[in-house]
Amino acid sequence: MSADDWVECPICRKKREKILDELFKKLTRKEYELLLKIVEKNNLNADGINYVIENGYLKEDNELINIPKYELKLPTLRIDYEYGIDEEQCNFSIRFECVVCGFSEYLEHTKYFGDKEKIDGEKGD
């Protein structure tokens, strides 16, 4: 399998939304607006938002903050997939794996073409 795509993890998205909702109630309007600019500019996940808060970046009027750490940014859900086809079947497998929260899921499906019984058992007319 190869890493074909990266997206936002739905589990991490819930955590991110919850943190933003809580901070909306705690921060001043100016701080919250600055936080949203920093979050958008740096594409931050929930851990990235906590990093900004814990390091006091909202005390400074600086939206030019650069968050270099990869694990603090979106997207965090790696999607790997593989597929194949031949005369008798096609198959597809996909793996989802989040590098932050650990969510992992693997799905696989094989579809056989035509009359499988006829191919296997050669039941003729």
HELIX and SHEET records of a PDB file:
HELIX    1   1 PRO A   10  LYS A   26  1                                  17    
HELIX    2   2 ARG A   29  ASN A   42  1                                  14    
HELIX    3   3 ALA A   46  GLU A   54  1                                   9    
HELIX    4   4 TYR A   70  LEU A   72  5                                   3    
HELIX    5   5 LYS A  116  GLY A  121  1                                   6    
SHEET    1   A 4 SER A   2  VAL A   7  0                                        
SHEET    2   A 4 LEU A  77  ILE A  85 -1                                        
SHEET    3   A 4 GLN A  89  CYS A  98 -1                                        
SHEET    4   A 4 SER A 104  TYR A 112 -1                                        
END                                                                             
